[in-house]
Amino acid sequence: MDADTFRSLLTDEGQAVLAALGDADPAAWPAALTALRRDHPAELVAAAVEQVRLRREAEAKFGADAQRMYFTPDGLEQASHREVAEYKLGRVLDEMGVVFLDVCPLGVGADALVLGWSHAVTAVDGDPLSVAVTAANAAALDPQATIWVEQQDLTVYEFMGEAVFVDAVRPGEPGPRAWVPSPAWALDTVRGIGAGAVRLGPDLAYGSVPEDCGADEAEWISWEGEVQEAVLWWFGEGSPAARVPRRATLLPGGATLTGRGLPDPAVRPPGRYLYEVDAAVVAAGLVAEVAEDVGGGVLDAAVPARVTSDEARTTPFARAYEITGVLPYDPAAEAAEPGQHAGPGGGGASTVLPARVAGEPALLLVRPAP
């Protein structure tokens, strides 16, 4: 879909086609499509079909607002989850003394729109379709928001905001998006302004953050256990934000963990409890902090997400299980249905969990910790 086809969705005719498809029972879609294709341009109907499908997919990220928004496949995949965007807005409000923001590139404008709730935002992208989609979403969600959407070549654009936010995520794979000039450009742009953030993909490992990038903090954010994105933050002069090299934040609960300069956790045999560490904590390289908090170590250095301990301790950064048995690795046992193995003394069924213990494959029998 190009920008002209997208704009046709915003016309009265396009809105009528969208409404007809959105209101139709899925079982009646074949008949509805036949009628629509008879009365409207095929490209318009195809664009509307895609938009209805994307809106349904987008509800997982945007809730009820998805039905008023517009998307592209890449833009939806790339977009921040609404709760993540709101969390980042909270950090900007609490830790940056800024009012005027620049945001680029845009995708569907997810971050720009949320930042526009409380700041004056100039949203910039060189792609005419991204510009059109972001402008439509701004008009649909909050016509009074102070957000200006501009189509500009990012390589020559002169950023004027007090802080700049660069989205350097490529949909579908880690690394920079093709329409961000380069990772170095993203870092240099924010570092030059002195305040803002660079958004990076969820697969970024803490060891991949350039040591000389100059960021005040690298943060990994998860939603319901899945890493959504990594963010390099520059808070600006005079900010009250504590400078910590690495942070992991778990949403929706909001628990946040920062590094304490600990060495790698010790490798140890299985104890009574297993802790499955949240993916954001693993990505941020903060497993040692969780291991110290629960008084344990890792089962295998190559699988840091699994911490074991002899004690049951509450932590928001891991899911706790009781280990009821350790078996030699057996593919047949691994394929068994969960709950097939009785716990000690008949005290409840256990799940078979493949694991590595000191470098060797094994099977753990586990059940949720009491």
C-alpha positions, 0 to 999 in steps of 0.5 A: 500500500502506498501513501495515495492508496492509504489516503483514499481510506480517509475519504468518505468512500474509504470510510464507508468501505471500512465501516462495511467490512468492520461491521460485517460478520466474518461469515458474511465477508465473501458476499460483502467483498463481492458487493464492495468490489463491484461498487468501489476500486479494487485497490481501495477494497484491498486496503480496507481488508488489510486495515480491518485485519491489522486493527484486530491484530493491533488490539493486543498492543493498543486495546480498544483504540486499535479500532480507531487507528491505522496501521501498516504491517511493518508499522504494527510489528515495530510499534511499542506496546501501549503500556510500554509507551506509557511507561517510557512517557512516565520516565520522561516526565519524571526524569527529563526537564523538557517540553519540546521533543523530536521523534523519528522515524514514525512507523504508525506513530505509537511513541510520538502520539503518547509523548504528545499527551504531555509534550509538544512533539515534532514527528519526522519521517522520510517515508510518506506512508509513515507520515500519512499514517501517523497524522491520521492516528493523531487526528483519530485519537487526540485532535487536540494533541500538540503534535506536528507531523513532517515529511523530511529527509532525516540525514539533513533534518535539523532537530530543534527539540530539547530532546530527541527520540529515535526508533532504530528497530527494524520490523521482524529482525534485530538491528537498525531499520532501513530508513534510519540512516545508521546505528551510529547516526541514531546514537550521534543524533541523541548524544548531540542533543544531550537528552532523549532515547534510542529505541532498539530491538528486543534481541539486543544483548547487554554486551552489544551496547557500545561502551562509548555510546555515552548513554546514561542508561541501557534499559530492557523492558518486558511485557508479560515475560517477553522482551519488547525493546531495549532503550538507551537513555540520555536524561540531560543535564540537571536530571534527577535520574540516577545513572545506572549502567543497566536496568530491567523493567517488567510490565505490567507490574512495573518491577525494575532491577538495576545492576549491583556490580556483581560477578557472574553467578556460581554454577551449582547443582539443583536445589529445592527450588528453580527460578525462571528469570524474566527475559528482560533481566537475562537480556540486561545481564542482571541474573547475578542480582536475582541469584543473590536475592534468592540465595542461589546460583545457575544450573548451567553458565550457558543457560543463565535464565535458570537459577536454583536455590535451597530456599523459597524466596519471593522475587518479582523477577522470576517465576518460582518452582519446586523441584521434585526430581532430577532425571537423566535426559530421556527424549521419551520422558521429555515428550510426556504430558505435564502432570504425568509424574507424581510428586513426592508422597503423592503431593501433587503432579510435576511437569517435565522440564528439559534443562542443562545441569553443569553442561549435561542435559537432564530433565527436571520434575517441577511444580509451582512453588507454594 
